[in-house]
Amino acid sequence: MAKAGGKSPGIKDDVIGVIYQRLQAASDVDQYIQDAEQQGDREVVEFLRDYQESQKDLAERAKNLLGARMARNEAPREARVQPGKKLVVDAEHLRKGAGSPTNAQMKSGGQAQDDIVDEQSKESFPASDSPAKY
C-alpha cells in the first residue's frame, strides 16, 4: 500500500497490517456478540461468530503467508551466521520467487481440544507408545 508521499513500505508491512486489522476486527465483534446474546437474537449471534471466525482465518492465512516469505528470505542469512561450518546454499531455494507456493491456505490454529491430545502425546514418550488417555 503506497503512502501519500509515493513511497511504499513493502508487501511485508502490508501483510502485517492485514494481520493486525483482521485480529482487531475479530476482537471488536465480541461486544456485538454479547449485545446480540442479551437481546436473545440467535441469528445475529451466529452471523457475528461466523464473521469473527472468518476474520481470524484471514489473519491466520496472512500470518502463514508472511512466515513463508520471511523464511524464504532469511534462510541463506542464517546459514552464513554459523561459524566454522561450510556454507551450502540450495540453488533451488535461491530461484524461488514471490510466486512460489506457500502454506497461506492452511489453518494452523487447531481446536482447543487438540491441545489435550497433544499434551498427552508428549507425555507418552517414546513415540511408539500410545497416549494413556484419549
BARO-242701 format. One line per field, with one value per residue (C-alpha): residue in three letters; z, y, x; residue number from 1. Coordinates in Angstrom, 1 decimal, decimal comma, always signed. Each point is the difference from the previous one (the first is absolute). Layout:
<nodes>
type: c(Ala ...) .
up: c(Z ...) .
north: c(Y ...) .
east: c(X ...) .
seq: c(NUM ...) .
</nodes>
This chain:
<nodes>
type: c(Met Ala Lys Ala Gly Gly Lys Ser Pro Gly Ile Lys Asp Asp Val Ile Gly Val Ile Tyr Gln Arg Leu Gln Ala Ala Ser Asp Val Asp Gln Tyr Ile Gln Asp Ala Glu Gln Gln Gly Asp Arg Glu Val Val Glu Phe Leu Arg Asp Tyr Gln Glu Ser Gln Lys Asp Leu Ala Glu Arg Ala Lys Asn Leu Leu Gly Ala Arg Met Ala Arg Asn Glu Ala Pro Arg Glu Ala Arg Val Gln Pro Gly Lys Lys Leu Val Val Asp Ala Glu His Leu Arg Lys Gly Ala Gly Ser Pro Thr Asn Ala Gln Met Lys Ser Gly Gly Gln Ala Gln Asp Asp Ile Val Asp Glu Gln Ser Lys Glu Ser Phe Pro Ala Ser Asp Ser Pro Ala Lys Tyr) .
up: c(+0,0 -1,1 +2,4 -0,9 -0,9 -2,6 +2,1 +0,6 +3,3 -1,6 -0,4 +3,4 +1,7 -1,8 +1,1 +3,6 -0,3 -1,2 +2,9 +2,5 -1,6 -0,2 +3,6 +1,1 -1,9 +1,6 +3,4 -0,5 -0,9 +3,5 +1,4 -2,9 +0,7 +3,7 -1,0 -2,3 +2,7 +2,5 -2,6 -0,6 -3,7 -0,9 -3,7 +0,5 +2,5 -2,5 -2,7 +2,2 +1,1 -3,7 -0,7 +2,9 -1,1 -3,6 +1,3 +2,0 -2,9 -2,3 +2,7 +0,2 -3,8 +0,0 +2,8 -1,9 -3,1 +1,8 +1,8 -3,3 -1,6 +3,0 +0,2 -3,7 +0,4 +3,2 -0,7 -1,8 +2,6 +2,8 -1,8 -0,2 +3,8 +1,0 +0,6 -0,8 -2,4 -3,7 -1,7 -2,2 -1,7 -2,0 -3,4 -0,2 +3,1 -1,6 -3,2 +1,9 -0,5 +1,5 -2,0 +1,4 +2,0 +3,7 +2,8 +0,1 -0,6 +3,0 +3,4 +2,8 +3,0 +0,7 +2,6 +3,8 +0,5 -2,3 +2,8 +2,4 -2,5 -0,8 +3,7 +0,6 -3,1 +1,3 +3,4 -1,7 -1,3 -1,9 -3,0 -0,4 +3,2 -0,3 +2,3 +3,3 -0,5 -3,0) .
north: c(+0,0 +3,2 +3,0 +3,5 +0,9 -2,8 -2,2 -3,5 -1,7 -3,4 -3,0 -1,5 +3,2 -0,3 -3,6 +1,0 +2,7 -2,5 -2,4 +2,9 +1,2 -3,5 -0,8 +3,4 -0,6 -3,4 +1,5 +2,9 -2,2 -1,6 +2,9 -0,4 -3,7 +0,8 +2,5 -2,4 -2,7 +2,4 +0,7 -3,7 +0,3 -3,3 +0,7 +3,2 -1,9 -2,7 +2,5 +2,0 -3,2 -1,0 +3,5 -0,2 -3,5 +1,2 +3,0 -2,4 -2,3 +2,8 +1,2 -3,6 -0,2 +3,3 -1,2 -3,2 +2,0 +2,5 -2,9 -1,7 +3,2 +0,7 -3,6 +0,1 +3,3 -0,9 -3,5 +1,0 +2,6 -2,5 -2,4 +2,8 +0,7 -3,5 +0,3 -2,9 -1,6 -0,3 +2,2 -2,1 +1,8 -1,9 +1,5 -0,9 +2,0 +3,1 -0,4 +0,0 +3,4 +1,7 -2,2 -3,3 -2,0 +0,7 -1,4 +3,1 -2,0 -2,2 +0,6 -0,7 +1,1 -3,3 -0,6 +0,4 -3,8 -0,7 +1,4 -2,7 -2,8 +1,7 +0,3 -3,7 -1,0 +1,9 -1,7 -3,5 +0,1 -1,9 +0,5 -3,7 +0,1 +1,1 +2,7 -1,4 +1,8 +1,1) .
east: c(+0,0 +1,6 +0,3 -1,0 +3,6 +0,0 +2,3 -1,1 +1,0 +0,0 -2,2 +1,0 -1,2 -3,3 -0,5 +0,9 -2,6 -2,6 +0,8 -0,4 -3,3 -1,6 +0,9 -1,3 -3,2 -0,4 +0,6 -2,4 -2,9 +0,0 -2,1 -2,5 -0,3 -0,7 -2,7 -1,7 +0,1 -1,6 -2,7 -0,5 +0,6 +1,6 +0,1 +2,1 +2,2 +0,7 +0,7 +2,4 +1,8 +0,4 +1,3 +2,4 +1,3 +0,5 +2,1 +2,1 +0,4 +1,1 +2,5 +1,4 +0,3 +1,9 +2,2 +0,9 +0,7 +2,2 +1,9 +0,6 +1,4 +2,2 +1,3 +0,8 +1,9 +1,8 +1,3 +3,2 +0,8 -0,4 +2,4 +2,7 -0,2 +1,2 +3,7 +2,3 -2,4 +0,1 -2,6 -2,3 -2,9 -2,5 -0,2 -3,7 -0,6 +1,5 -2,1 -3,2 -1,7 -3,0 -2,3 +1,1 -2,6 -0,5 -2,1 -2,1 -3,2 +0,6 -1,5 +2,5 -2,0 -1,7 -2,7 +0,2 -0,6 +3,0 +2,3 -1,1 +0,8 +3,4 +0,8 -0,8 +2,0 +3,0 -0,3 +0,1 +3,5 +1,4 -2,2 -0,7 -2,1 -3,6 -1,4 -1,3 -3,3 -2,0) .
seq: c(1 2 3 4 5 6 7 8 9 10 11 12 13 14 15 16 17 18 19 20 21 22 23 24 25 26 27 28 29 30 31 32 33 34 35 36 37 38 39 40 41 42 43 44 45 46 47 48 49 50 51 52 53 54 55 56 57 58 59 60 61 62 63 64 65 66 67 68 69 70 71 72 73 74 75 76 77 78 79 80 81 82 83 84 85 86 87 88 89 90 91 92 93 94 95 96 97 98 99 100 101 102 103 104 105 106 107 108 109 110 111 112 113 114 115 116 117 118 119 120 121 122 123 124 125 126 127 128 129 130 131 132 133 134) .
</nodes>
